[in-house]
Amino acid sequence: MSEECSKWSKWIEDNNCTTDGETRQCLPNITFEGSMHFPEDGITLFHTPFHTKDDISIYDAVDKILHIGDTFGFKDGVAYPWGKELDAYKQIIKTYKQYDFDTILSGHSLPQGREAMAMMEAAEEPWQAYLKENNKTN
């Protein structure tokens, strides 16, 4: 069993109280590095490791939607970064700015408009202070 599969099995074992029913490991049958494009649909998937090392974000050019998964959450006009690496944070902001979107969808927040980019950028200093104060930096 690979190291990653062992980690997955351990995680399932440790967190089985949060599952409902049987949980099985299902590895992807399609993988990519960097990005993957579906031009006929206007969809781009791209690697944005921050919350987890295998995070992806999805851009829909047709509907101008950027789905950022769990990289950031939003509440009451504030963006909350859900990662620990400053370099990854800066790279994600830079990457997201390259896309022409009107709406941001986050995994656990209400939809946001383009102005959420400013919230994401403004979060850097308080987020770093929080990580330092709570010894959460890697």
N, C-alpha and C positions, 0 to 999 in steps of 0.2 A: 504494500500500500504506500502510495506517495506521501510525502510530508504534508501536502495540502489536504489530501483526503483524510489523513489522520487527524488534522486540526478540525476539519469539518465534522468528523465523527465525534470528537471530543466536545465540540460546541453543541451538537444535537443532544448528546448525553447530558451535558451540564444545564441545558435550557429546555429540557423536554416538558417542563411544567408550563411553558408558553405555547405549546403546540396543541392542536386539536385533532386527534387521530394519529394514524401512522405517518411517520416522516421518513422518506427515502432520499438518498442522494441521487440527484439527476444531473450529470455533467452536461454542459452544452455540446451540441453537435456542430455549431458554427462559432468560431472565435475570430478575433481580429486584434491587430496592434495598431495603435494610432487612431484610425478612423475607418468607417465603413459607409459607403454611399449607396443610396437607392435613387438614382437620378429620375427614374420614371415617376416616382412618388414625391420627389423633393425632400427626401429624408436623409439626414446624416447622423450617424451614431459616432461619438468620439469619447475617447478615454479621458476621464477627469478624476484621477486618483486623489482623494482628499478624505472623505468620510471613511472609505475603505480603499484598499489598493486596487480594487477592480471596478470602481465606480465608472459609470458612463453617463453622458448627457446626450440628449437627442434634440436635434434641430429640425423643425418642420418649416421649410422655406415657403410652402404653399400658404399655410395659415399663419406664418410668422410667429411660431411658438417655440420657445426654448424650454425644454423639460430638463431641470437640473438635478433631479433625483434628491438625494439627501446631502448634497454639498452645502446647502444653506437652508435655513428656515426663516420665516418672516412672521412677526407679530407686532402689532401696534406701531408700525412704521420703522421697525428695527430689523436688521438682518442678523441672523445668528449663524456664524460659520460652524459646521459640524466636522471639523478636522483638527489636526494638531501641527501640521507642517507649514511654516511661513512661506517657503519657496513654492509649495503646491498651491497655497492660497493665492499668491501673486500670479502664478501661471494661469490659474483658472479664471481670475478676473480678466487677464489679458486675452485669454481665449474667448470668453463669453462676449467681450466687446467687439469681436470680429463679426458677429452674427447680426443680421438685420431682423430683429424680432420686436413684436409689440407686447407679447405676453410671456411671462415666466411662470412655469409650473414647478412647484417644489413638492417633494414627497409627502410632507406633513403640514403644509400651509395653504392658505387660500391663494388663488391666482394673483399675480402681481403684474403691473405694467412695466414698461421700459425703465421707469424711474427707480425701480428696485436695484439697478446697477449702482446708483449713487449710494443706496443703503448698504450694499455689499462692500463697496469701497470704504465707506465710513466706519464699517465694523472692525477694520484692521487693528486700530490702536486699543479699543476696549477689549477685544478678543485676546490680543497678546497679553494684556495686563491680567486678564482672567486666567489664562493658561499659566503664566508665571506665578501668580498668587496661589494657584491650586496645584502647582508642580505637575502639570499635565503636558509639558513639552517633551518632544522626543529628542 
